[in-house]
């Protein structure tokens, strides 16, 4: 799709940057929205704002995007449990303002929502497919589900072409939070590893570059009738095994300890059924072993550059 324009909300975030790079490489003209004063990369257009934004409609009208990828919002289950209000206002109301701006200013524009596996809660059966009934166990999961319903609303009633991707456990260079960051920074700083939970919890880890590839594929090939797609690898990995991969990548030999306490809102296990995305032609390109090794090297470089603190 030469010369097509994509507008990425939350473009300075971890996944926003991965997606911007992928679309730019594919020949798209990339514009962005974020709360930061300056974009993290050169963009065709940029708006600093906090959503909802009363001036968003005119900006979208000026950019005239063919596609919006909505990455904006908070991304912490724990923070949503402690402070559900900020998580809500950064979720459904922010997305509504984007969808309404598309409806009024760019009705031919598609929208891909970055949703989350958190909408599933703690599934009874693995791997979990898109047909499983949503059953969130955190405010974050509920708010993502509400965002998916908004996409369905605008597709069903107004004909706005939308799809949502339920991203599982995304990781990759540039991400300075979540479990793999915690593991690597603890190992580098303390030489030991004390983690929450039991270590037997499983997650379906997907590299940010593969998330971006999946979003690009959905933009090109999905029906865009308000449907949802799992975006992961289809492989379940124990946290204990993830820690071992990170330690190997850092060249250390440490046996992790676990406190047995599972934080509120965290399900014990996740693994995605990937048949629906596979039907679009998606397959994760980066093996977890390679991705974790790359991430560990990135963390070590940052640690050394910061003087080992």
N, C-alpha and C positions, 0 to 999 in steps of 0.2 A: 504494500500500500504506500507508494511513493508520495512524499510531501503531506502525508496525513498528520494531523495535530493531536497530541495527547496532553491533557491537563492533569497533573498529579497533585492531589492534596496531601499535605504531610510530606512534601518532596525532600525535605532535609532529614527525615527520619531514616532509620536503618533500611527498612524495606522500600521506602520511597526512593532512596538513592539507588538501590539495586534495580528497581523497576525503571527509573529514569535512564540508567546506563543501558539496559537491555533495549528499550524503545529507541534510544538514540542510535545504537548500533544497527538497529533494524531500519533506520532511515526516517524515523518519525521526527517531527518538529515537537520539542518538549517544552511545555510551560509548567509553572508550579505555583503552589500556594503553601505557605508555612507561617508559623508564628515568629520565626527568626527574622532579623532585620535584613540579612543578605542570604541569597541562595548558596548552597554548598557547591554548585557547579554552574557553568554557563547555561542560561536558559533563554528561550525565545521571548518569554514574558514571565514576570514574577509579581506576586502580590503578597505582601506581609499582612497577615490578618489573623484574627481568632474567629473561628466559626462558632455559631452562626454570624453571618456578615451581611449587613444591609446593602453593601456595595458589590456583593458577589455577582449579582445578575448582570450588571453592566460590564464587569470584567470578563465573564463568560461570553457575553455578546461580542466583546471586542476580540477575544482570542479565537472564537468560533471553533471550538475543538470538535474533532470527530469522535473522541473518546475521553471520558474522565475516569481515572483510577483513584478511588477514594481510599487513601491510606491514613488520613488524619484521625487522631483520637488517642486516648490513653491506651497503654498496652501492658497493664499489670493486674493480674487477678487479685493479688494481695492488697494493692492499693485500692481496688474497687470495693473490697470487703471493708476496709477501714474508712474509706470516703466514697460512698456510692454516688453522692451528688455530683462532684466534678466528673466522674466517669460517665454519668448519664448525659450531662450537658455537652460533653465532648463527643457523644455518640449519636443517638437518634435526632436531637434537634439540629446538630451540625449537618448530618446527612440530609435531613429534610430540606435545609436551605440550599444544598447543592442540587438536589433533585428538582426543587421548585425553580431554580435558576435555569436548569436544563430545559424544563417544560416550557418556560416562557421565552427563553432566549435562543435555545439551540435544540429544538425538538428532535432533530435527526441524530443527535449525539448519543452514543452508547455510554453506559456506566458499568464499571466493574468494581464491586465492593470487596475490600479485604475484610472478611469475617473471620471466624475462629472456630476451632474444634471445641472451644469452651461451650458452644451451644449444645453439645451432646451431654455435658455433665459427666456422669460416670456410667458409660454404656454397659448394658447387660451382656452384650455379645461383641466379640472382636473377630476380625476387623469390622469397624463400624462403617456402615454405608449411609449415603445421603437420605435413604428412605427411613432411617431410624428417627423416631419422634424426638424433637428437641426436649431436653430435660436439664437445663442449666443448674449449676449448684453455686454460682457466684454472680454478683451483680454484673461483672464484666460479661459473662456468658449471656445473661438475660438481655443486656443492652445490645450485644451483637445480634441476637435473635430478633430484637425489635427493629434493628437496622435492616435485616433481611426482609422482614415484613414490609417495611417502607418501600424497598425495591420492588417487591411483588405488587404493592398497591399502585405505584406509579406505572409499572408495566401493564397491569390489568386495566386500570381506569383511564390512564392518559396515553398509553402506548409508548412510554419511554422504554427503550431497550436496555435491560439490566441483567446482570448475573452477579452472583456472589461466590467467592472462593473461600472455603473454610480452611484457613492455614493452620497446620498443626504446629509443631515446635520448631520455629524458624531460628536459625543461627547463622553465624558467618562473621568474617572480618568486618569490624566497624561496630558491632553490637557490644555495648558495655553494660549489660545486665543479663539476668536470667542465669540458669543453672551452669552452663558451660563457662560463662564469664566468672561466676563465683568459684567454680572449681579451679580454673587456671590462676586467678589472682590469689587465691588462698595458697596454692602450691608454690607460687613464685614468692609470695611475701613471707609465708610462715613455714614452708617446708612440711606442712601437715595438711590433713583434710578432714574437717568436721562438718558434716552435712545434716540437713533435716531429713526426716522420713526414715525409711528402712533400707533403701538402696535397691529394693526389689520393684519399685515403681517403674513403669515403662512409659516411654514417649516415642513418638514417630518424628524423628528429627529430619528437617529438610533445610538445605542450604539456601540462603537468600538468593543466590543466582538461579537456583531451580525454581524458587517461588516466582521470580521475575519471568523466567521462561514460560511458566504455567499461565501467568497473567496475560502475556503476549499471545499465547495460543488461544485462550478463552476469548480475547478481544477479536481474534481473527475467525474462529471456528464455532463458537458457541451459538446456540439458538437465541439467547438474549431475551427470554420471556419471563424473567424473574427467577430462574432456576438457580440451584446451588451446586457446587463442585467441591469435593475434597481435594486439598492440595498438600501433598506429603510424599512419602516414598513407598508406603505400604509395609514398612519394616519397623517392628517394635524393638526398642533397645532399653535394657535396664539402666537405671542411673548409675548403679555400681559399675557396669561395663563402660558407660560413657566416661566415668572418672578414670578408669584404667587407660582408656584411649588417650585422654588428655595428659595423664602422667607420662605415658610413653612418648607423646609428642614433645613434652618438655624435657625428656631425658631423666626423669626422676622415678624412684621406686618407693611408693608410699601406699600403705593400706588405709583406705578411708574408714572413718567411723561415722555412724549414723545414730541420731538421737531418738529415732522411733516416733517422732511427732510429725504428723502429716498436717501441713498448714490448711486452714479453712479455705474451701473453694477449690482445692487441688484434687482431681480424680486420681485413683491409683494407677490406672492404665489407659493408654491411648494407642490405637493402631488404625490406620485409615484403610478402608476398602477403596482401591484406586481404579476400579473398573470403569467408572464414568469418565474420569479424566483420560484414562488409557484409550477410551473410545474416540477422544479428540486427537489422539496421537502423542500424548504426554508420557514421558518416562524420565524420572530423575536421572541427571547425568553424573552427579558427583556422589561417589560412595562415601559413607559416613567416615570411614577410616581416613580417607584422604582429606575430607573436609575438616575433621577435628585436628588433624596434624597441621593443616594450614592455619587454622584458628589459633592453635597453641603457639605456633611460630610468631604470628601477629601479636599475640599477647606478650610474648617474651621480648619482642622488639620494643614494644611500648614500655615495658617494665624497665628494660635497660636504659632506654632513652630518658626515662624519668628519674634516673639515678638509683634504680632498685628500690623504689618506695611505692 
